[in-house]
Amino acid sequence: MYNIKLMNKIAPCGTKLFDQERYTCSDEVSSPDALLVRSASLHEMEFSSHLKAIARAGAGVNNIPLDRCSEAGIVVFNTPGANANAVKELVITALLLASRKVVQGIEWVKTLKGEGEALPKLVEKGKSQFAGPEIQGKTLGIIGLGAIGVMVANTAHHLGMDVLGYDPYISVDAAWNLSRFVHRATDIAEIFEKCDYITVHVPLNNETRGMFSADAFATMKQGVRIINFSRGELVDTADMKAALESGKVAAYVTDFPSEEVLELPNTIALPHIGASTPESENNCAVLACRELIDYLENGNIKNSVNMPELVLPKSEHKRICVLHKNIPNVLNNLTSVVSGSGINIENLYNKSKKDNAYTIVEIDGDVPSDCLTKISAIEGVLRVRAV
């Protein structure tokens, strides 16, 4: 039996995928083999030696201590693309909100309550203050061409925008899905200099934190409009305030409100609802649960943020699954232990990702427990198990 602990409410369409004869899945299980999480912070949580995996029903993993998980051989999954359409739709909405002063107009109309027959004339007289530009024919810069960025790019093109995309790490799959009408920026400076609108879709890390700063704003067009549905910390709020006050930035729309953001002029702050659709929550739940099932039952790793991807079709062979450091001699020592235990190796697969590596050894017959014990003693091995 595998124990799955729910750290947040997870859509039943996902959790029902766990076979009740093989899994216990609830928010009360002890010694879990895996955690399912959405927004709950795990940074202060103690992880038992039983914990093998964490699946985040969403894309961002800032609520998970990745370094600590990697050192313990805990595979962390996310669900890239599962909420992409939901976020894309709201980013397109944000482009319009940044242009047409829709929110401001709605709030102003509410002040006319009680004006009776005079209301239509007041509307006609006051509507000019909410005029704004059309997005058709304008240039949109997209920083980050993952699942969301690609969808935004393609949709913006069909809305008549000229689209400029920047992503030095674009994947092959993303490139295949990207419209041929989206132009490639050679560096981020090109986005800043040429675009009327800029939307950002990158993770928060040491390289991206505060990327929208005074230096960046200085190179942008006068009256640029900025959309941020990735992470609030990508923007230096003090510098954004100065840019908004000077008119360098005409409007800022973000999904990450804070006390400082709420004080910014010409800013629309939404309550982090980019992925808040029933379809998105269902998609994320299903994908996260499938990732855990495939890893726990078959040893396959797909969509991990801290370990290499290695997915093999299920075969009749038993598998020894070894998470280890990407250092010399681990494979030699591993195969020596297996061979020394009188086990014939049918297939061996190995993938690495930065400092970590993953090896699957397929064998005939069962795996002696002393073999796993010997493998776990090899220098650099983080975790070993048989499936």
C-alpha positions as semicolon CSV with decimal commas, in nm:
position;residue;x (nm);y (nm);z (nm)
1;M;0,000;0,000;0,000
2;Y;0,107;0,354;-0,078
3;N;0,006;0,643;0,146
4;I;-0,070;0,976;-0,026
5;K;-0,113;1,280;0,198
6;L;-0,321;1,572;0,071
7;M;-0,175;1,905;0,181
8;N;-0,458;2,097;0,013
9;K;-0,795;2,013;-0,131
10;I;-0,732;1,828;-0,459
11;A;-1,001;1,782;-0,723
12;P;-1,164;1,435;-0,693
13;C;-1,118;1,373;-1,065
14;G;-0,748;1,336;-0,980
15;T;-0,755;1,148;-0,650
16;K;-1,004;0,892;-0,783
17;L;-0,725;0,768;-1,012
18;F;-0,558;0,606;-0,711
19;D;-0,657;0,239;-0,691
20;Q;-0,816;0,199;-0,347
21;E;-0,666;-0,148;-0,315
22;R;-0,315;-0,003;-0,351
23;Y;-0,343;0,350;-0,215
24;T;-0,465;0,535;0,091
25;C;-0,525;0,897;0,000
26;S;-0,634;1,160;0,254
27;D;-0,519;1,460;0,454
28;E;-0,470;1,243;0,764
29;V;-0,232;0,966;0,655
30;S;0,087;0,917;0,851
31;S;0,430;0,828;0,706
32;P;0,323;0,928;0,354
33;D;0,498;0,791;0,048
34;A;0,400;1,104;-0,142
35;L;0,248;1,447;-0,089
36;L;-0,006;1,623;-0,311
37;V;0,007;1,999;-0,269
38;R;-0,124;2,317;-0,424
39;S;-0,043;2,632;-0,228
40;A;0,049;2,501;0,119
41;S;0,404;2,585;0,223
42;L;0,624;2,282;0,291
43;H;0,937;2,474;0,393
44;E;0,890;2,409;0,765
45;M;0,761;2,054;0,726
46;E;0,970;1,762;0,845
47;F;0,997;1,488;0,582
48;S;1,010;1,126;0,694
49;S;1,238;0,870;0,534
50;H;0,926;0,714;0,375
51;L;0,859;1,020;0,160
52;K;0,950;0,947;-0,201
53;A;0,779;1,220;-0,401
54;I;0,590;1,549;-0,392
55;A;0,352;1,652;-0,669
56;R;0,254;2,017;-0,701
57;A;-0,084;2,061;-0,870
58;G;0,036;2,371;-1,055
59;A;0,347;2,508;-1,220
60;G;0,527;2,712;-0,953
61;V;0,718;2,530;-0,678
62;N;0,827;2,820;-0,457
63;N;0,635;2,660;-0,169
64;I;0,856;2,348;-0,179
65;P;1,214;2,324;-0,040
66;L;1,377;2,188;-0,357
67;D;1,733;2,168;-0,225
68;R;1,627;1,972;0,081
69;C;1,416;1,739;-0,135
70;S;1,704;1,677;-0,374
71;E;1,943;1,588;-0,094
72;A;1,690;1,340;0,044
73;G;1,617;1,181;-0,293
74;I;1,260;1,312;-0,299
75;V;1,133;1,369;-0,653
76;V;0,936;1,693;-0,694
77;F;0,685;1,707;-0,977
78;N;0,485;1,997;-1,115
79;T;0,214;2,011;-1,381
80;P;0,339;2,232;-1,665
81;G;0,075;2,327;-1,917
82;A;-0,220;2,199;-1,714
83;N;-0,330;2,550;-1,621
84;A;-0,182;2,723;-1,927
85;N;-0,509;2,798;-2,103
86;A;-0,663;2,949;-1,790
87;V;-0,368;3,183;-1,740
88;K;-0,354;3,265;-2,112
89;E;-0,716;3,377;-2,111
90;L;-0,657;3,610;-1,816
91;V;-0,338;3,752;-1,967
92;I;-0,532;3,843;-2,281
93;T;-0,793;4,000;-2,054
94;A;-0,514;4,194;-1,881
95;L;-0,394;4,332;-2,215
96;L;-0,737;4,482;-2,267
97;L;-0,768;4,602;-1,908
98;A;-0,432;4,777;-1,940
99;S;-0,552;4,957;-2,254
100;R;-0,918;5,044;-2,229
101;K;-0,962;5,154;-1,864
102;V;-1,245;4,907;-1,824
103;V;-1,208;4,870;-1,446
104;Q;-1,191;5,246;-1,395
105;G;-1,498;5,294;-1,611
106;I;-1,697;5,033;-1,418
107;E;-1,611;5,198;-1,087
108;W;-1,706;5,543;-1,221
109;V;-2,043;5,426;-1,350
110;K;-2,127;5,297;-1,002
111;T;-2,097;5,655;-0,872
112;L;-2,386;5,759;-1,098
113;K;-2,641;5,555;-0,910
114;G;-2,941;5,769;-0,821
115;E;-2,897;6,020;-1,106
116;G;-3,218;5,899;-1,273
117;E;-3,295;6,046;-1,614
118;A;-2,973;6,251;-1,608
119;L;-2,758;5,937;-1,611
120;P;-2,734;5,890;-1,993
121;K;-2,615;6,249;-2,043
122;L;-2,362;6,212;-1,760
123;V;-2,231;5,894;-1,921
124;E;-2,186;6,065;-2,258
125;K;-2,016;6,362;-2,096
126;G;-1,778;6,159;-1,880
127;K;-1,686;5,865;-2,100
128;S;-1,394;6,040;-2,270
129;Q;-1,182;6,007;-1,956
130;F;-1,177;5,630;-2,008
131;A;-1,054;5,628;-2,367
132;G;-0,764;5,396;-2,440
133;P;-0,575;5,245;-2,734
134;E;-0,659;4,931;-2,926
135;I;-0,417;4,639;-2,910
136;Q;-0,444;4,562;-3,283
137;G;-0,129;4,671;-3,462
138;K;0,069;4,715;-3,141
139;T;0,383;4,518;-3,055
140;L;0,364;4,266;-2,771
141;G;0,683;4,139;-2,613
142;I;0,670;3,801;-2,439
143;I;0,947;3,704;-2,200
144;G;0,936;3,327;-2,153
145;L;0,792;3,094;-2,415
146;G;0,678;2,799;-2,210
147;A;0,327;2,657;-2,228
148;I;0,160;2,984;-2,123
149;G;0,387;3,216;-2,321
150;V;0,333;3,020;-2,642
151;M;-0,045;3,029;-2,602
152;V;-0,039;3,403;-2,533
153;A;0,185;3,462;-2,836
154;N;-0,038;3,268;-3,073
155;T;-0,357;3,429;-2,947
156;A;-0,211;3,781;-2,959
157;H;-0,106;3,724;-3,319
158;H;-0,463;3,626;-3,411
159;L;-0,583;3,945;-3,240
160;G;-0,374;4,146;-3,482
161;M;-0,070;4,221;-3,264
162;D;0,291;4,201;-3,377
163;V;0,450;3,954;-3,138
164;L;0,814;3,944;-3,031
165;G;0,923;3,653;-2,812
166;Y;1,233;3,599;-2,602
167;D;1,335;3,269;-2,441
168;P;1,692;3,139;-2,459
169;Y;1,579;2,808;-2,309
170;I;1,277;2,738;-2,527
171;S;1,196;2,367;-2,550
172;V;1,152;2,175;-2,872
173;D;0,783;2,113;-2,794
174;A;0,722;2,483;-2,730
175;A;0,899;2,578;-3,052
176;W;0,682;2,337;-3,251
177;N;0,365;2,491;-3,103
178;L;0,472;2,852;-3,162
179;S;0,318;3,037;-3,457
180;R;0,562;3,106;-3,739
181;F;0,443;3,467;-3,727
182;V;0,599;3,520;-3,382
183;H;0,933;3,694;-3,419
184;R;1,237;3,592;-3,216
185;A;1,415;3,847;-2,999
186;T;1,786;3,780;-2,965
187;D;1,803;3,926;-2,616
188;I;1,574;4,074;-2,354
189;A;1,692;4,427;-2,433
190;E;1,516;4,397;-2,770
191;I;1,187;4,331;-2,591
192;F;1,234;4,633;-2,366
193;E;1,324;4,866;-2,652
194;K;1,065;4,769;-2,915
195;C;0,744;4,670;-2,742
196;D;0,427;4,861;-2,657
197;Y;0,314;4,582;-2,424
198;I;0,529;4,339;-2,228
199;T;0,411;4,021;-2,055
200;V;0,642;3,800;-1,851
201;H;0,620;3,422;-1,807
202;V;0,936;3,304;-1,632
203;P;1,002;3,138;-1,294
204;L;1,128;3,336;-0,998
205;N;1,496;3,271;-0,925
206;N;1,813;3,465;-0,851
207;E;1,849;3,562;-1,218
208;T;1,492;3,688;-1,267
209;R;1,420;3,853;-0,932
210;G;1,374;4,227;-0,985
211;M;1,428;4,200;-1,361
212;F;1,183;4,489;-1,407
213;S;1,397;4,758;-1,247
214;A;1,486;5,123;-1,307
215;D;1,755;5,020;-1,555
216;A;1,507;4,812;-1,754
217;F;1,238;5,081;-1,750
218;A;1,489;5,337;-1,878
219;T;1,528;5,140;-2,203
220;M;1,155;5,092;-2,264
221;K;0,918;5,288;-2,483
222;Q;0,734;5,581;-2,327
223;G;0,389;5,463;-2,218
224;V;0,467;5,090;-2,220
225;R;0,209;4,862;-2,057
226;I;0,332;4,571;-1,844
227;I;0,153;4,246;-1,754
228;N;0,286;4,021;-1,476
229;F;0,113;3,689;-1,414
230;S;0,429;3,501;-1,312
231;R;0,556;3,622;-0,974
232;G;0,532;3,957;-0,799
233;E;0,902;3,962;-0,710
234;L;1,000;3,984;-1,075
235;V;0,918;4,353;-1,046
236;D;1,100;4,603;-0,825
237;T;0,793;4,774;-0,681
238;A;0,968;5,099;-0,588
239;D;1,109;5,132;-0,939
240;M;0,772;5,045;-1,089
241;K;0,612;5,322;-0,882
242;A;0,859;5,577;-1,018
243;A;0,802;5,454;-1,374
244;L;0,424;5,479;-1,336
245;E;0,442;5,825;-1,183
246;S;0,664;5,952;-1,464
247;G;0,445;5,803;-1,736
248;K;0,721;5,576;-1,865
249;V;0,486;5,289;-1,776
250;A;0,126;5,374;-1,867
251;A;-0,033;5,077;-1,690
252;Y;0,062;4,776;-1,483
253;V;-0,160;4,468;-1,439
254;T;-0,049;4,198;-1,197
255;D;-0,194;3,888;-1,034
256;F;0,016;3,941;-0,721
257;P;-0,120;4,211;-0,490
258;S;0,071;4,344;-0,191
259;E;0,043;4,649;0,032
260;E;0,299;4,827;-0,186
261;V;0,133;4,724;-0,512
262;L;-0,206;4,850;-0,395
263;E;-0,057;5,197;-0,359
264;L;0,073;5,210;-0,718
265;P;-0,096;5,450;-0,961
266;N;-0,246;5,318;-1,287
267;T;-0,227;4,963;-1,157
268;I;-0,481;4,681;-1,160
269;A;-0,408;4,407;-0,905
270;L;-0,601;4,080;-0,929
271;P;-0,620;3,828;-0,641
272;H;-0,391;3,560;-0,789
273;I;-0,669;3,406;-0,999
274;G;-0,472;3,328;-1,315
275;A;-0,530;2,953;-1,280
276;S;-0,855;2,973;-1,084
277;T;-1,087;2,786;-1,315
278;P;-1,251;2,449;-1,251
279;E;-1,097;2,319;-1,573
280;S;-0,748;2,421;-1,463
281;E;-0,781;2,272;-1,117
282;N;-0,908;1,947;-1,266
283;N;-0,628;1,931;-1,524
284;C;-0,362;1,995;-1,258
285;A;-0,507;1,735;-1,022
286;V;-0,524;1,465;-1,288
287;L;-0,171;1,527;-1,413
288;A;-0,020;1,541;-1,062
289;C;-0,185;1,215;-0,960
290;R;-0,079;1,040;-1,280
291;E;0,281;1,153;-1,223
292;L;0,282;1,003;-0,874
293;I;0,125;0,677;-0,986
294;D;0,374;0,633;-1,271
295;Y;0,667;0,705;-1,042
296;L;0,558;0,493;-0,746
297;E;0,447;0,194;-0,954
298;N;0,683;0,205;-1,253
299;G;0,974;0,426;-1,146
300;N;0,912;0,670;-1,431
301;I;0,993;1,039;-1,381
302;K;0,817;1,298;-1,596
303;N;0,782;1,671;-1,525
304;S;1,019;1,675;-1,230
305;V;1,175;2,009;-1,138
306;N;1,469;1,862;-0,946
307;M;1,542;1,521;-1,100
308;P;1,611;1,398;-1,457
309;E;1,327;1,287;-1,679
310;L;1,331;0,916;-1,753
311;V;1,017;0,747;-1,885
312;L;1,021;0,385;-2,004
313;P;0,735;0,166;-2,124
314;K;0,631;-0,089;-1,865
315;S;0,800;-0,425;-1,924
316;E;0,793;-0,766;-1,762
317;H;1,124;-0,699;-1,588
318;K;1,169;-0,589;-1,229
319;R;1,330;-0,248;-1,191
320;I;1,590;-0,120;-0,949
321;C;1,547;0,258;-0,936
322;V;1,841;0,461;-0,808
323;L;1,851;0,834;-0,747
324;H;2,207;0,951;-0,705
325;K;2,450;1,235;-0,739
326;N;2,587;1,300;-1,086
327;I;2,943;1,200;-0,993
328;P;3,196;0,947;-1,133
329;N;3,194;0,575;-1,052
330;V;2,835;0,549;-0,930
331;L;2,730;0,343;-1,234
332;N;3,038;0,120;-1,213
333;N;2,975;0,052;-0,846
334;L;2,605;0,000;-0,906
335;T;2,652;-0,260;-1,180
336;S;2,921;-0,434;-0,973
337;V;2,682;-0,472;-0,680
338;V;2,402;-0,603;-0,900
339;S;2,628;-0,848;-1,085
340;G;2,789;-0,953;-0,759
341;S;2,446;-1,047;-0,627
342;G;2,410;-1,298;-0,910
343;I;2,153;-1,084;-1,094
344;N;2,151;-1,057;-1,473
345;I;2,105;-0,702;-1,600
346;E;1,862;-0,692;-1,892
347;N;1,863;-0,317;-1,950
348;L;2,020;-0,011;-1,790
349;Y;1,906;0,347;-1,843
350;N;2,063;0,661;-1,701
351;K;1,982;1,031;-1,720
352;S;2,135;1,330;-1,545
353;K;2,012;1,679;-1,459
354;K;2,276;1,916;-1,324
355;D;2,396;1,768;-0,993
356;N;2,149;1,479;-0,986
357;A;2,113;1,159;-1,185
358;Y;1,866;0,874;-1,212
359;T;1,934;0,515;-1,312
360;I;1,687;0,236;-1,382
361;V;1,825;-0,119;-1,394
362;E;1,590;-0,381;-1,538
363;I;1,657;-0,737;-1,424
364;D;1,513;-1,086;-1,445
365;G;1,355;-1,219;-1,127
366;D;1,319;-1,061;-0,787
367;V;1,556;-0,817;-0,618
368;P;1,728;-0,947;-0,301
369;S;1,689;-0,704;-0,013
370;D;2,063;-0,719;0,062
371;C;2,128;-0,594;-0,293
372;L;1,929;-0,279;-0,223
373;T;2,114;-0,235;0,105
374;K;2,450;-0,257;-0,071
375;I;2,342;-0,013;-0,342
376;S;2,224;0,238;-0,082
377;A;2,574;0,228;0,071
378;I;2,741;0,340;-0,254
379;E;2,885;0,690;-0,231
380;G;2,653;0,940;-0,396
381;V;2,337;0,726;-0,381
382;L;2,042;0,922;-0,247
383;R;1,766;0,662;-0,263
384;V;1,713;0,313;-0,402
385;R;1,401;0,103;-0,436
386;A;1,261;-0,182;-0,645
387;V;0,937;-0,170;-0,845
